[in-house]
């Protein structure tokens, strides 16, 4: 038998401090490896807005191997609260996931319950097989308790209904974190793209304050150095600080213009 699966570095980092990550919107195992070598705590694959199908276990497995090689963690956002989809990505070896556009505590509980073999003292809804997550059945007798301990499940709060139900959502047992989505919140509140609008900021602050009061980890987007420092001071424990496409877009057009001006 091989050793049990490795511990979840993202969970450990968030328990003691702040985890910093980057969104790779090219969905490249090579870039996952590169970001891991740079020292990022996680690489975010957003399967809501692009990338491979969340049902494509092979694509996820390749990215996971790159993450495991460099001691970073893959963070996967799913497009819906489908329990079967949750189980599918976990069996591929994903240990950190969050679900988009939740509306209610009942929906959140369904997601978290699907991720565990035992939940709130009762049988959970995760299936027991011999997938990659269990090292093809070679993980040892402690596979089940280790998985239940190490899996980190969160949700994105980006609808008005979720903000209204935030206290009930935060009370769901074993919810690992809430991630504030200001852009979709701006749409939901009638101010598309205006993330600094007072109504949007009020919603963000409600989620932040209630998460901290409930002792549930809080994740969000960092918009530059000053904003990241401010959010760290405000109690965020997971921050996405950039993206592959954003870095390229913010670098190469300006360089190309300078090169052409020099000709």
N, C-alpha and C positions, 0 to 999 in steps of 0.2 A: 504494500500500500504506500502511496505517496503521502506527503504531509498534507494537513488541512489547507484550504485556500488561505491566501494571505489576508492580513487584516486590511480594513478599509481606511486608507490614508486620508481620504477626504473627511470622513466622519471624525477621525482622530484630530485632524487639523482644526476643524470647526469647533470641536469640544474645547480646545485650548486657546484658540485665537481666531484669525481670519484666513480663509482660503481664497487665493487669487487664481482666476482662470481666464481662458480665452476661448472665444467661439470660433471653431474652424468650420466655416461655411463652404469649404471645398470637400469636406468629408474624406480627407486623405490620411491613411495610416502613416505615411511618411511625415506629415506635418504633426500628427499626434506625437510621434517619436521626437521630432524636433522640439516641440513645446515642452515635452517632458525633460529633454536634455537641458532646456533653458531654466527649468526649475519651477514651472507652473504647477500648482496643486491639482488642477483639473483642466480638461479640454472638453468643451461643450459641443455636442452634436445636437442640433435642433432639427428633429425629424417632423416638426409641425410645418415649418415653412420651406423645407427643401430636403435634399439628401436622398439616400436610399429609402426604400420602404421599411418601416419599422418591423415588418414581418421578415425582412431579409437577414436572417441570422448570420449568414456567411459574411456579409459586409461588416456587421458589428464585430464578429470574431476577429477579423483582420485588424480593426482599429483597437480592439482590446489587447491583442498581442503586442502592439506597438506601445500601448500605455503601460502594460505590465513590464515590458523590457526596460522602461525608463522611469519607473516608480511614480508615474502620475496616475490620475484616475479619469476614466471616461464618465462624463455626466450626460445622460441622454434625456432629451425632452420628447415626450410622446404626444401625438396630436389629439388623443382622446382618452377618456377614462375607461378603456375597454379592459376588463380583467384578463381576458385571454391574451391580449397584447402585452400586458404587464408580465404575465408568466413567461411569454415567449422570449422577451428580451432578457429577463433574469436568467433563464436557462442557458442563454448564449454566453452568460458570464458577466453581464452588466450588474453592477452593484449599487449604482447611483442613478436614480431616475426621478423625473418629475413630470407631471401631467398638466397639459394646457387647459385653460378656460373652464375651470371647475365652477360650479354654481352653488353647491350645497355641501353640508357636512356628511350627509348620507352618501353622496357620490365619492367624497374623499375617503370615507371609511371603506367603501367597496374596493378602492384602489389599494389602500394599505393592507387590507385583509388578504387581497389576492397575492401580495408579496411575501406572505408568511405561512409557514407550516403550522405554527401555533399563534393564535392571536387573542389577546385579552383573556387568557386562561382557557380558551376554547380552541377546537381545531380550526386552523386557517384554511385558506382557499388555494394555496400553492400546491401544484402537483409534484409528486416525487418520482423521478426517473433517473436516468444516467446521462444527463447532457453535459456539455462543456463546463457548466458551473460546478459540477461535482467531479471535474476531471475524469469525465466519462465513467463515473461510478467508482473511482479509485481514491476519493477524497478521505475516506475513513469514516468511522462511526460517528464522529462529531460534526459531520457535514451539516446536518439539519440545525442543531443549535448554533453553530457558527454562522450559517447563513442568516438565521433569524436575528442574530446579534449585529451582524455587519451591514446588512442591507439598509440603504438610506433612501427613503421615499419622501418626495415633496410634491408640492402643487404650486402652480402659478396663480396668483391672485390678480386677475385682469378683467373681471366683470363686476358690474355694480352689485349684482346679487351676491357674489363672493365677499365683497367688502361689507355688505349688510349682514352677512352670516359669519363674519370673521371669528367671533368668539366661539361659536359652535364648531367651526372648522378647526380652530386651534385646540379644541378639547378632544379631538379624535385621537385615541390611543396610538402611540408609535408613529405619529406624523413627525418626519425628520426635519422638515423645514418648510417655510413658505417663501416663495420668490415673487417679489413685487414686479409686475409688468406695466410700467408707466405708459408705454405706447398704446397698447390695447385698452388700457384704462381711459386714455384720452379719447379713444373712439367711443367706448361705452358711455362716457359721460358727455358726449356731444361736442368734443373739442379735438378733433383728429389732429394728431401731431403736436399739439400744444402741451407738452409734458410739464411745462412750468405754469400752466393755468392754475389758478387758485383752487378750483374744484378738484383737479387731478392731484395736486400736492396735498390737499386735505385728505383725500382718500389714501394716498401713500402714507401719510403720517398716522392715519388711523390704524392701518395694517402694521406699521412699524411699532407703534406704541403698544398695541394689543399683543403682538408677538413677543415683545420683550417682557411684558407683564406675565404672559403665559409660559415663559421660559422655553419658547420654541425658536429654533434658529431661523435667522432672517437672511435672505439672499436678495441681490439686486444688481443693477447695472451701474458701473462706474463711468462717469463722463469727464474724464480728465483728472489730473493730479489733485486739484483742490477738492473736487467732488468725492474722490475716493477717500481722501483723508477725512473729510467731513462724515462720510458714511461709516468709516471705521469708528470714529468718535461717537456716532449715533447708535452703535451696537450691532451693525451688520456683521455677520460671520462668514458670508460667501459673497464675493464680488467678481463679476465678469468685467474685465478691464479692457477689452478690445476684441477685434475679430481679424481673421485673415484678410478678408476682402477690404475691411476698413483700413488696415495697415497698408495694403497695396494701393488702395485708392488715395490714401493720404501721402503717399511717397512718390510713386512713379509718374503721375501726370505732371507734377511740379518739376521733376527732374527732366522729363521729356521736353517740357516747355523751355527750360533753361538751356538744354542741349540745342534746341532748334534756334533759339535766340543767338547762340554762339556761332552759328554757321553763317 
